[in-house]
Amino acid sequence: MHTISEQLTWLEQFPSLMHMEPEAKEVLARHARIVEAPVGTIGYSEGMPCNAYVLRLAGQSRVYKISSSGREILLYRVGAGETCVLTTTCLLGSSDYPASTIVEQPIRDVLIPAATFHQLMLDSRVFRRYVMENYGALISDLIVLLDEVAFHSLDARLAKLLLEEPGPQINKTHQQLAAELGTAREVVSRQLKRFEQKGWVNLGRGHIEILDRDALEEITQP
C-alpha cells in the first residue's frame, strides 16, 4: 500500500499545490489518476462535456477552434506544468467544451474528476487559489491572442510566429502555419513568397529557413 506522499509525487511539478491541506491531499490521492496518450489523440471535441480538471505532467496538446467553413485557428497550447483554461471555464460554469484538442507530443496528465474538482474548490484554500491564479494568467494569454488577431496585420503575425521557433529552420507546412493564424493556406503562401522575394526567408518543401531575423522582428513592432 502506497502512502499519500508516494501517490502524490507528481505534485513536485506544481509547487503551489505542495502546500495543500492534509485532508485535501488525501482526497486528491484517492480520486486523481494519471493517464497517457500518444500523438494524434483527440482530447476533447467541440460540444463534449468536461469531466475532469487536467494537470499536465509531460507533452503538449493544441487547443483550436474550427469555423463553420472548416477553417482552423489555434487558441493556445498546453505544455508540461500547465492546465487548460477552457477546461477550467467549463468546470466552473458547468458547460460543454467550446473547442477541440489534439495531442502534438505524447502527453502524461493527472486527471481530477469533476466532482473531486468541485469538492477541492470548496474545501481547499490552496487548491482554490492555484486554480484561480492559473485561470487569470491563461485568460490574459487569450486576451493577447484576441488583440493580435483583431489589431495586428497578417504579415506581422506571421513574422512573429516564425520568430517563435528556436532556430532558423522551421519544419512546418504552409497549412500548419495557416491553422495557427486562423487564415487560409493560400494567404500564408502569398505572404511567405513576399518574405522570400525580400530575402528574409528561404522556402523549401515542408520547411522554411529564416535568413534575416532583424527584418522580421522589425515588422512585428507596433
N, C-alpha and C positions, 0 to 999 in steps of 0.2 A: 504494500500500500504506500503510494507516494504521499509525502507531506504537501501541504498547501504551497509552501515555498518552492518545492520541486515542481509542482504543477504549473506554477506561475513564473518560471524562469524567464519567459518571453517578455515579462514586464520591464526587464532591463532596457529594452528598446524604447520604452515610453517612460522616462524618468519621472514625470509628473505623477504617474499612476502608482509608482512605487510606494507613495505615502498614503495610499488608500487605507481606510479603516479596516481593522481585522475582520469584522463581520462582512464588509463589502468584498474583501479578498476571498472569503470563504464562499460567498455567492458566486463570484467570478470563477473560482476554481471548480465549482460544482457544475456550472452550466456552459461556460465558454468552451469552444472546441477549435482545433487547428485543422485547416483544410489546405490542399494544394491543387493547382490547376495548371495545365500546360498552355503554351502559346496558342492563340486562336479560340480559346474557350470564351463563350458568351456568358458574362456575369449576370447582367440584367438586360432585358429588352424593354422598350418603352411600354408602359402600362402594367408592368409586373408589380406585385406588392413587395414592399421592402420588409423582409422578415428577420434581418439581423444588422447589427452595427459592426462595421468592418475595421479592424486594425491591421494594417499591412506590415508584415514582418520582412518580406523579400519580394522582389519582382516589380512589375509595372503593368498597369492597365490604362486603356484610353477610354475616356468618357466623351461621348459625342451625341450630336442631335442630327436627325435626318428630316429634311423638309418634305412637303407633300410632293415636290417634283423629284425627290430622290437625291438631292444634294446634301452632302455631309459637312458638318462643321465641328471641329474639335472644341470641346469646352475646357477640358483640363486633363491632366494625367495624375494617377495616384501611384506614388512610389513607396519604398520602404520607410517606415516610421510615420506614415501619413494615414489619414482617414478620408472618406468620401463625403463631401459637403452635401450632395444631393441625397445620399442615403440618410444623413442626419436630418435633413429637411423633411424627408418622407416620414421618418420615425417620429419626429416631433409633431408633425401635422397630420399623421395618420393618413397619408396619401400614397398613391402609386408612384413608381419611379418614372420621371418625365423624360428620360433619355435612354441611351444604350451604353453598354460597356463591353470591351473585349480585351483579353489578355495579350500584351505585347511581349512581355518577358515572363517566364514561369513564375507564378506567384505562390506565396505561402502566407495565409491570412489567419487571424484569430477572428472567429465569428461569435458575437454576443447576441443570443436570441432577443427578439423584440421585447418580450415580456421581462427578461432579465435587464435589458437596457433601461426600460421604464422604472423598474424597481430600484436600480442603482441611481438613476437620476433623482429619485425621491429620497433615498436613504443615505447616499454618499456625497458629502460636500466636495470631496476631492475629485470624484468622477464627474460630477456635475460641472465643476469649474473647468476641468480638462475639456469636456465636450463643448462647452460654450466658447471657451477661448479659441479652440480649434475651428469651430464653426465661424467665428468672427473673422479669423485670418483667411479662411477659404472664401468667404463672401467677398472680402476685399480683393482677392485674386480674380474673382468673377467680374467684379466691377472694372478692374483694369482691362480685362478681355473685352467687355462691352464698350469701354472707352476707345480701345484700339479699333474695333470693328466700326464704330459709329463715326469716329473723328480722324482716323489716320488713313492715308491713301494706301492703295494696294501695294504699290512699289515699296513704300516704307515698311509695311507689314511683312512683305516677302523678304526684304533685306534683313529685317530683324530676325525672322525665322531662320534664315541661312546662317546668320552670325551666332545663333544659339548653339550650333553644332561645335563640338570641341576642337575639330581640326579643319584643314582646308578641303578635305574630301568628304562629300555628303552623299551617302548611299540611299537616296530617296528618289522615287519617281515623281514626275510632274503631278500625277494623280494623287499621290500621298500628300504632297505639299498643298495641292488644291483643297483636299479634305480638311487639312488643318486650318486653312484660311477661310473655309466656307465659300469657295468660289468654284468656277468651272476649270477643268484641266486646260482647256484652250487659252483661257485668260492667263493662267500661270505660265504656260509655254511661251506666249507672246511676250510677257514681261521678262522672262529669263533670256529670251532671244535678244531683247534690248540691252539687258545687262551684258550679254556676251559681245554684242556689237561695240559696246563702250569699253571692252577689255576688262570688265570686272569679274567675270566668271568664264569658265570653260565648260561646255555642255558635252556630256557623253551619254552612252546608253545606260540608263539606270543610276547615273551618278552625276554630281556637279562638283567642280573644283573652284574654290574661291581664289581669285588672283589678286584682287585689290580690296582688302578689308576696310581700309580707310574710306574709300569711296562709298562702300555700302553703309558704313557707320554714319557717314555724313548725311545721307538721305533719310536716316531714321530720326534725325534730330528735328524737334518741332520748329 
